[in-house]
């Protein structure tokens, strides 16, 4: 028997409860500071990456990520959540240095 890991993911902005299903059944907890904390379990790293992809696709800035093992994976650099799909941080920086925001 395996134990699912509980994750707490803090994002900027408020989400309605209706997004819970889209986000893997994670509970949606809105806070007065304008953030939302998503709490739930994932069975493996692939499921976690899928969830993070959905958060990115919603355009939500990722603020922090922690799990029930007490491992804090963030705070996340504010720009890292805004990468375009398929682009690495390095390729984004290279384009900015050249003065082009496009590939």
C-alpha positions as CSV (number, residue, x, y, z in Angstrom):
1,X,0.0,0.0,0.0
2,X,1.3,3.4,-0.9
3,X,0.6,6.7,0.8
4,X,-0.3,9.7,-1.3
5,X,1.6,12.8,-0.6
6,X,-0.4,15.9,0.5
7,X,0.6,19.1,-1.3
8,X,-0.1,22.8,-0.5
9,X,0.2,25.0,-3.5
10,X,-0.1,28.8,-3.0
11,X,-1.0,30.9,-6.1
12,X,-1.7,34.6,-6.6
13,X,-5.3,35.5,-7.0
14,X,-8.6,33.9,-5.9
15,X,-10.1,30.8,-7.5
16,X,-13.7,29.7,-7.3
17,X,-14.5,26.3,-5.8
18,X,-15.6,25.1,-9.2
19,X,-11.9,24.8,-10.3
20,X,-11.4,22.0,-7.8
21,X,-12.4,19.3,-10.2
22,X,-10.1,20.7,-13.0
23,X,-7.3,20.8,-10.4
24,X,-7.4,17.1,-9.5
25,X,-9.9,17.5,-6.6
26,X,-7.7,19.8,-4.6
27,X,-9.5,21.9,-2.1
28,X,-9.6,25.6,-2.8
29,X,-8.8,27.9,0.2
30,X,-9.0,31.6,-0.5
31,X,-7.1,34.0,1.8
32,X,-7.6,37.6,2.7
33,X,-4.1,38.5,1.2
34,X,-5.4,37.8,-2.3
35,X,-3.9,34.3,-2.6
36,X,-5.4,30.9,-2.9
37,X,-4.0,27.7,-1.4
38,X,-4.8,24.4,-3.1
39,X,-4.6,21.4,-0.8
40,X,-4.8,17.8,-1.9
41,X,-2.9,14.6,-2.8
42,X,-1.0,13.4,-5.8
43,X,0.0,9.8,-6.3
44,X,3.3,10.5,-8.0
45,X,5.6,13.1,-9.6
46,X,3.8,12.8,-13.0
47,X,0.5,13.7,-11.4
48,X,2.2,16.7,-9.6
49,X,3.7,17.9,-12.9
50,X,0.3,17.6,-14.6
51,X,-1.3,19.7,-11.8
52,X,1.4,22.3,-12.1
53,X,0.8,22.4,-15.9
54,X,-2.9,23.1,-15.3
55,X,-2.1,25.9,-12.9
56,X,0.3,27.4,-15.4
57,X,-2.3,27.1,-18.2
58,X,-4.7,29.1,-16.1
59,X,-2.1,31.9,-15.9
60,X,-1.8,31.7,-12.1
61,X,1.5,32.9,-10.6
62,X,2.9,30.1,-8.4
63,X,4.0,31.5,-5.1
64,X,4.9,28.4,-3.1
65,X,4.7,24.6,-3.0
66,X,5.2,22.3,0.0
67,X,4.3,18.8,0.9
68,X,3.4,16.7,3.9
69,X,7.0,15.5,4.3
70,X,7.8,19.0,5.3
71,X,9.8,19.8,2.1
72,X,9.3,23.3,0.9
73,X,9.9,23.5,-2.8
74,X,9.6,27.2,-3.1
75,X,9.1,30.3,-2.9
76,X,9.0,30.3,-6.6
77,X,10.7,33.0,-8.6
78,X,7.8,35.2,-9.8
79,X,8.8,35.0,-13.5
80,X,9.2,31.2,-13.5
81,X,5.4,30.6,-13.5
82,X,5.1,32.8,-16.6
83,X,7.3,30.8,-18.9
84,X,5.7,30.0,-22.2
85,X,5.1,26.3,-22.8
86,X,8.1,24.6,-24.2
87,X,10.5,27.4,-23.2
88,X,13.2,27.2,-20.6
89,X,14.2,30.0,-18.3
90,X,17.5,30.2,-20.2
91,X,15.8,30.6,-23.6
92,X,13.5,33.3,-22.1
93,X,16.6,35.1,-20.7
94,X,18.5,34.8,-24.0
95,X,15.6,36.5,-25.9
96,X,15.4,39.3,-23.4
97,X,19.1,39.9,-23.6
98,X,18.9,40.2,-27.4
99,X,16.0,42.6,-27.0
100,X,13.4,40.3,-28.6
101,X,10.6,38.9,-26.7
102,X,9.8,36.3,-29.4
103,X,11.7,33.2,-30.6
